């Protein structure tokens, strides 16, 4: 297929007819137009909920293996958003950094650079893929607005050949990435207010979908209880206070009791909840081990005794 024909079917590159005269509008009209398009971007994710659920549950199954990893890949603003979802996982859910990898076509060490010739470089993808040592136990989340970015597609192709679960997120039907993915997720956002500027509506949809995906995965892996983060790394005062509130809420004890329990468990929420319920730190660790690290299961076992 010629580049001209390929571009003609990439919806995110098309000119938005509703933006005619955009630069002549009032400032208020410009802001309102952009705002409305962001709302449309979030709304577009709704049709992908079933695909996101299937992808997330497949990821949960694989990530229960202790040597499996969650890997994010992308280029440009899509790569930044994919990476952002990934780097939040250790501090938010206690996901081990050793089981997380992020690869971008860009210079990841330079925050001012998100678009480079590396986007088009399949060799860079091959180099990074070899470095990643991806296996069939891993889960790859590949994000590309166009779904045709050479770096991202090449990485996804190589991973799929390894038997890796490849979750492809793109905004154009019949694109290469969705064809390569084992779990294709189409976010049909259409043309951008500014043609091709996928940091806008497409980016908003990507951020929403990625947050939904990782939240479901981490919840099903036992890192959430009710609406509380129970594997958060409490490495500052704000997070330690949050941990105390979580323990107090789950164990139904005063916050002071929760703080005492946290100090006995090196500020780990799960065992602290069980200590607050009357266990010793050693008993709490044993009960969590018996429950596969699942706090709700551990609490059910306590209630049955």
C-alpha positions as CSV (number, residue, x, y, z in Angstrom):
1,X,0.0,0.0,0.0
2,X,1.4,3.5,-0.9
3,X,2.1,6.0,1.8
4,X,-0.6,8.3,0.4
5,X,-3.3,5.5,0.6
6,X,-2.2,4.5,4.0
7,X,-2.5,8.1,5.3
8,X,-5.9,8.5,3.7
9,X,-7.3,5.7,6.0
10,X,-5.6,7.0,9.1
11,X,-8.5,8.9,10.7
12,X,-6.3,10.7,13.3
13,X,-4.4,12.4,10.4
14,X,-7.5,13.7,8.6
15,X,-8.6,17.3,8.7
16,X,-11.5,18.0,11.1
17,X,-14.2,19.8,9.2
18,X,-15.5,21.3,12.5
19,X,-12.2,23.2,12.9
20,X,-12.6,25.3,9.8
21,X,-11.7,28.9,10.8
22,X,-10.3,27.7,14.1
23,X,-7.7,30.4,14.4
24,X,-10.3,33.2,13.8
25,X,-12.5,32.1,16.6
26,X,-12.8,33.8,20.0
27,X,-10.6,32.4,22.7
28,X,-13.7,31.1,24.6
29,X,-14.9,29.2,21.5
30,X,-11.5,27.6,21.0
31,X,-11.4,26.4,24.5
32,X,-14.9,25.1,24.4
33,X,-14.3,23.3,21.1
34,X,-11.1,21.6,22.5
35,X,-12.9,20.7,25.8
36,X,-15.8,19.2,24.0
37,X,-13.5,17.1,21.8
38,X,-11.8,15.8,25.0
39,X,-15.2,14.7,26.3
40,X,-15.7,12.9,23.0
41,X,-12.4,11.2,23.4
42,X,-13.3,9.8,26.8
43,X,-16.7,8.7,25.5
44,X,-15.0,6.8,22.7
45,X,-13.5,4.4,25.3
46,X,-16.9,3.1,26.3
47,X,-17.1,0.9,23.2
48,X,-13.8,-0.7,24.1
49,X,-14.7,-1.7,27.6
50,X,-15.3,-5.4,26.6
51,X,-12.0,-5.6,24.8
52,X,-10.2,-3.9,27.8
53,X,-11.8,-6.4,30.2
54,X,-10.7,-9.4,28.1
55,X,-7.2,-8.0,27.7
56,X,-6.9,-7.3,31.5
57,X,-8.2,-10.7,32.6
58,X,-5.7,-12.4,30.2
59,X,-3.0,-10.2,31.7
60,X,-4.0,-11.2,35.2
61,X,-3.7,-14.9,34.4
62,X,-0.2,-14.4,33.1
63,X,1.0,-12.0,35.7
64,X,0.2,-14.4,38.5
65,X,3.4,-16.2,37.5
66,X,6.2,-14.7,39.6
67,X,8.7,-14.4,36.8
68,X,6.3,-12.7,34.3
69,X,6.5,-9.0,33.5
70,X,4.3,-6.1,32.3
71,X,6.0,-4.2,29.5
72,X,4.9,-0.9,27.9
73,X,6.0,0.2,24.4
74,X,5.3,3.3,22.3
75,X,6.6,6.3,20.6
76,X,5.8,10.0,20.7
77,X,3.0,11.1,23.0
78,X,1.6,7.6,22.9
79,X,4.9,6.3,24.3
80,X,4.9,9.0,27.1
81,X,1.4,8.1,28.1
82,X,2.1,4.3,28.1
83,X,5.2,4.9,30.2
84,X,3.3,7.1,32.6
85,X,0.9,4.3,33.3
86,X,3.8,2.0,33.9
87,X,5.9,4.1,36.2
88,X,2.9,4.7,38.5
89,X,2.4,1.0,39.2
90,X,5.2,0.5,41.8
91,X,4.4,3.5,44.0
92,X,0.6,3.0,43.6
93,X,0.2,-0.7,43.8
94,X,3.5,-1.9,45.0
95,X,4.2,-3.7,41.7
96,X,7.8,-4.9,41.7
97,X,10.1,-2.7,39.5
98,X,11.9,-5.9,38.5
99,X,8.7,-7.0,36.8
100,X,8.1,-3.8,34.9
101,X,9.8,-2.5,31.7
102,X,9.1,0.6,29.5
103,X,10.5,1.0,26.0
104,X,10.1,4.2,23.9
105,X,11.4,5.1,20.4
106,X,12.3,8.5,21.9
107,X,15.1,9.5,24.2
108,X,13.4,8.4,27.4
109,X,16.1,10.3,29.4
110,X,15.2,13.6,27.8
111,X,11.7,14.8,28.8
112,X,11.8,17.5,26.2
113,X,12.1,15.0,23.4
114,X,9.1,12.9,22.4
115,X,9.4,12.7,18.6
116,X,12.5,11.4,16.9
117,X,13.5,9.5,13.8
118,X,13.4,6.5,16.1
119,X,9.7,6.3,15.5
120,X,10.4,5.1,12.0
121,X,13.3,2.8,13.0
122,X,12.5,-0.9,13.0
123,X,16.2,-1.6,13.9
124,X,15.8,0.4,17.1
125,X,12.8,-1.8,17.9
126,X,14.8,-4.9,17.2
127,X,17.6,-3.7,19.4
128,X,15.3,-2.8,22.3
129,X,13.4,-6.1,21.8
130,X,16.6,-8.1,22.2
131,X,17.5,-6.1,25.2
132,X,14.1,-6.6,26.8
133,X,14.4,-10.4,26.7
134,X,10.6,-10.7,26.3
135,X,9.2,-14.2,26.9
136,X,5.8,-15.9,26.4
137,X,5.1,-15.3,30.1
138,X,5.1,-11.5,29.7
139,X,2.4,-9.0,28.9
140,X,3.1,-6.3,26.3
141,X,1.0,-3.1,26.1
142,X,1.8,-1.4,22.8
143,X,0.3,2.0,22.1
144,X,0.2,3.9,18.8
145,X,-2.4,6.5,17.8
146,X,-2.1,5.7,14.1
147,X,-1.5,2.0,14.7
148,X,1.2,2.2,12.1
149,X,4.3,3.5,14.0
150,X,7.2,1.3,12.7
151,X,8.9,1.1,16.1
152,X,5.8,0.1,18.0
153,X,4.5,-2.3,15.4
154,X,7.9,-4.0,15.0
155,X,8.2,-4.5,18.7
156,X,4.7,-5.9,18.9
157,X,5.3,-8.2,16.0
158,X,8.4,-9.7,17.5
159,X,6.7,-10.2,20.9
160,X,3.7,-11.9,19.3
161,X,6.1,-14.3,17.6
162,X,7.4,-15.2,21.0
163,X,3.9,-16.1,22.2
164,X,3.7,-13.0,24.4
165,X,0.2,-11.5,25.1
166,X,0.2,-8.3,23.0
167,X,-2.3,-5.7,23.9
168,X,-2.5,-3.2,21.0
169,X,-4.1,0.2,21.6
170,X,-4.8,2.3,18.5
171,X,-7.3,4.7,17.0
172,X,-7.6,3.5,13.4
173,X,-9.5,0.4,12.4
174,X,-7.6,-2.0,10.1
175,X,-4.3,-0.7,11.2
176,X,-1.2,-2.9,11.5
177,X,-0.9,-2.8,15.3
178,X,-4.5,-4.1,15.8
179,X,-3.7,-6.8,13.3
180,X,-0.6,-7.9,15.1
181,X,-2.1,-7.8,18.6
182,X,-3.5,-10.8,20.4
183,X,-5.8,-8.3,22.2
184,X,-6.6,-5.5,19.8
185,X,-8.3,-2.4,21.4
186,X,-9.7,0.2,19.1
187,X,-10.3,3.7,20.5
188,X,-12.3,5.2,17.7
189,X,-11.8,8.9,18.4
190,X,-11.7,10.2,14.8
191,X,-10.0,13.3,13.5
192,X,-8.3,15.7,15.9
193,X,-9.3,19.4,16.4
194,X,-5.7,20.0,15.2
195,X,-5.1,17.5,12.4
196,X,-2.7,14.8,13.5
197,X,-2.2,16.2,17.0
198,X,-2.9,13.0,18.9
199,X,-1.7,14.5,22.2
200,X,-5.3,15.9,22.4
201,X,-8.4,13.7,22.0
202,X,-6.5,10.4,21.2
203,X,-4.1,11.0,24.1
204,X,-7.0,11.6,26.5
205,X,-8.6,8.4,25.4
206,X,-5.3,6.5,25.7
207,X,-4.8,7.8,29.3
208,X,-8.3,6.8,30.2
209,X,-8.0,3.3,28.7
210,X,-4.6,2.6,30.2
211,X,-5.8,3.7,33.6
212,X,-8.8,1.4,33.3
213,X,-6.7,-1.5,32.2
214,X,-4.0,-1.2,34.9
215,X,-6.6,-0.6,37.6
216,X,-8.5,-3.7,36.8
217,X,-5.3,-5.8,36.5
218,X,-4.0,-4.6,39.8
219,X,-7.3,-5.0,41.5
220,X,-7.7,-8.6,40.4
221,X,-4.1,-9.3,41.5
222,X,-5.1,-8.3,45.0
223,X,-3.6,-4.9,45.4
224,X,-6.9,-3.1,46.1
225,X,-9.4,-3.6,48.9
226,X,-12.7,-1.8,48.6
227,X,-11.5,1.5,47.1
228,X,-8.2,1.5,49.0
229,X,-4.6,0.9,47.9
230,X,-3.2,-1.8,50.1
231,X,0.2,-2.3,48.6
232,X,1.2,1.4,48.2
233,X,4.8,2.2,49.1
234,X,4.4,4.6,52.1
235,X,7.7,6.4,51.6
236,X,6.5,9.9,52.6
237,X,4.3,11.5,55.2
238,X,1.3,11.8,53.0
239,X,1.4,8.2,52.0
240,X,1.9,7.0,55.6
241,X,-1.2,8.9,56.6
242,X,-3.1,7.4,53.8
243,X,-1.9,3.9,54.8
244,X,-3.1,4.6,58.4
245,X,-6.5,5.7,57.1
246,X,-6.7,2.5,55.0
247,X,-5.8,0.2,57.9
248,X,-8.3,2.0,60.2
249,X,-11.1,1.7,57.7
250,X,-10.5,-2.0,56.8
251,X,-9.9,-3.2,60.4
252,X,-12.5,-0.8,61.8
253,X,-10.2,0.5,64.5
254,X,-9.1,4.0,65.5
255,X,-6.4,5.6,63.4
256,X,-4.0,5.6,66.4
257,X,-4.3,1.8,66.6
258,X,-3.7,1.6,62.8
259,X,-0.5,3.6,63.1
260,X,0.7,1.3,65.9
261,X,0.0,-1.7,63.7
262,X,1.8,-0.2,60.7
263,X,4.9,0.5,62.8
264,X,5.0,-3.2,63.7
265,X,4.8,-4.3,60.1
266,X,7.2,-1.8,58.5
267,X,4.3,0.2,57.2
268,X,2.9,-2.6,55.1
269,X,-0.9,-2.2,55.0
270,X,-2.0,-5.8,54.5
271,X,-0.2,-7.3,57.6
272,X,-1.0,-4.2,59.5
273,X,-4.7,-4.8,59.0
274,X,-4.4,-8.3,60.5
275,X,-2.3,-7.0,63.4
276,X,-4.9,-4.4,64.1
277,X,-7.4,-7.2,64.2
278,X,-5.4,-9.0,67.0
279,X,-2.7,-11.0,65.2
280,X,1.0,-10.8,65.8
281,X,3.1,-9.6,62.9
282,X,4.4,-13.2,62.3
283,X,0.8,-14.6,62.4
284,X,-0.3,-11.9,60.0
285,X,2.5,-12.8,57.5
286,X,1.6,-16.5,57.7
287,X,-2.1,-15.9,57.2
288,X,-1.4,-13.7,54.1
289,X,0.9,-16.4,52.7
290,X,-1.8,-19.0,53.2
291,X,-4.2,-16.6,51.4
292,X,-1.9,-16.1,48.4
293,X,-1.4,-12.5,49.5
294,X,-5.1,-11.7,49.2
295,X,-6.2,-9.6,52.1
296,X,-9.9,-10.2,51.7
297,X,-9.3,-13.9,51.7
298,X,-7.2,-13.6,54.8
299,X,-10.0,-11.6,56.6
300,X,-12.6,-14.2,55.5
301,X,-10.5,-17.0,57.1
302,X,-10.2,-15.0,60.3
303,X,-13.9,-14.5,60.5
304,X,-14.5,-18.2,60.0
305,X,-12.3,-19.1,63.0
